[in-house]
Amino acid sequence: MKYTLLYAYDPATAGPSDGEVPEWIEFDNQVKAAGIFVHEAGLHPAADGKTLTIRDGESSIDKIAAGDTVAGFYVIDVPDEETAVSWAQRIPTARYGHVEIRQVVEF
């Protein structure tokens, strides 16, 4: 089963430390070595992004609201949710933000 691990934090209250980069490299290497890697990507800051809504046929593009913002994600292929949770616990952002664990819908 594929799971997306969306890692997020509120940059107004906490954020990555300078020493965190080696932890991310190690996590990335572990995911790939375990053979569960599907895809990963980091995202530019939410302040650089936009939110699109369409209501009654009218579209609106706004800045993303302040607060917890998704910083990136991993898609992994593991046997079950318990295994996905165990990998999510290793993501450094979980110490100062949170990680959403969501099963991917495969059509």
Secondary structure, 3 states (H helix, E strand, C coil): CEEEEEEEECCCCCCCCHHHHHHHHHHHHHHHHCCCEEEEEECCCHHHCEEEEEECCEEEEEECCCCCEEEEEEEEECCCHHHHHHHHCCCHHHHCCEEEEEECCCC
